[in-house]
Amino acid sequence: MMGMVNTRWQRTDVPRGTDYDARWRSLAANGQNIHGEADLVEALLGDFGGRAVLDAGCGTGRVAIELARRGFTVDAVDADPDMLAAAQAKAPALNWRHGDLADPGVLAGIGPVDLVLLAGNVMIFLEPGTESRVLGSLAGRLTPGGLLVAGFALQPDGLTLTRYDEIAAAAGLQPAARWATWDRQPFDGGDYAVCVHGARR
């Protein structure tokens, strides 16, 4: 259920990165698992055998830092300087990059990776019309058989699963799994989906 949190939720009286982190700390203090994305990545790569992850749209680094803590090699990219500054402050040794995912240059030197992660509604926060370019660029960073995992809200007049699957297919990716939550609850046509696509071997 954690994937339902809108990564652009914010107050206006504090820096966004700080406020966003405070929200996750509050959820954790209330006993909620805030590492559903990392749990899923670890399970998927446990089956696949890979250890390299690209966190595309990493925000304040919650998932990237947890994956690194679990022994994964992580590259992380975000376009929001406030969020990225918060991430860098917490884990300065990680490879953080500032830039727009629609700019292929931001990924220069990254890869190949075994899994690309688009958590936190990244797909629906992209500039309209850039989705195909972004997915194509990210897919190009995958090892043969590597996975691209995206979780995003399904909103009226927004990105549909049919359109997302079309974009993924055009990027050379094949559908592998789809769930309603990061803890792999079955997708039943609800308003959130976690989609897994694989690169051709």
PEUR-V894405 format. One record per backbone hydrogen bond with DSSP energy under -1.0 kcal/mol. CO is the residue of the C=O (numbers start at 1). NH is the residue of the N-H. E is the energy in kcal/mol with one decimal. If there is no record, write none. Layout:
BEGIN
co/nh/e
CO/NH/E
CO/NH/E
END
This chain:
BEGIN
co/nh/e
1/4/-2.2
2/5/-1.8
6/9/-1.9
15/19/-2.4
16/20/-2.8
17/21/-2.2
18/22/-2.0
19/23/-1.7
20/24/-1.6
21/25/-2.4
22/26/-2.0
23/27/-2.0
24/28/-2.5
25/29/-2.4
26/30/-1.2
27/32/-2.2
28/31/-1.9
35/39/-2.6
36/40/-2.1
37/41/-2.6
38/42/-2.6
39/43/-2.1
40/44/-2.9
41/45/-2.8
42/46/-1.6
43/47/-1.4
44/48/-1.8
45/49/-3.3
51/73/-2.4
52/114/-1.8
52/115/-1.4
53/75/-2.3
54/117/-3.0
55/77/-2.3
58/61/-2.0
61/65/-2.9
62/66/-1.5
63/67/-2.7
64/68/-2.4
65/69/-2.2
66/70/-1.4
67/72/-2.3
68/71/-1.8
73/53/-3.0
75/55/-3.1
76/97/-2.2
77/57/-2.7
77/58/-2.3
78/99/-1.9
80/84/-2.5
81/85/-2.2
82/86/-1.8
83/87/-1.9
84/88/-2.8
85/89/-2.1
86/90/-1.3
87/91/-1.9
91/94/-1.6
94/96/-1.4
95/76/-2.4
97/78/-2.1
100/103/-2.2
103/106/-2.1
104/107/-1.5
105/108/-1.4
107/110/-2.5
113/143/-2.4
114/147/-2.4
115/54/-2.5
116/149/-3.0
117/56/-2.3
118/151/-2.4
119/122/-1.1
122/125/-1.3
127/130/-2.3
130/134/-2.6
131/135/-2.6
132/136/-2.4
133/137/-2.2
134/138/-2.6
135/139/-2.7
136/140/-1.5
138/141/-1.7
139/142/-1.5
141/113/-2.8
143/146/-2.8
146/199/-3.1
147/116/-2.6
148/197/-2.5
149/118/-3.2
150/195/-3.4
151/121/-1.3
152/193/-2.0
155/158/-2.4
160/164/-2.5
161/165/-2.7
162/166/-1.8
163/167/-2.4
164/168/-2.7
165/169/-2.4
166/170/-2.2
167/171/-1.2
168/173/-2.5
169/172/-1.8
174/198/-3.2
177/196/-3.0
179/194/-3.0
181/184/-1.4
185/180/-3.3
191/154/-2.7
193/152/-2.1
194/179/-2.5
195/150/-2.4
196/176/-3.1
196/177/-1.8
197/148/-3.1
198/174/-2.9
END
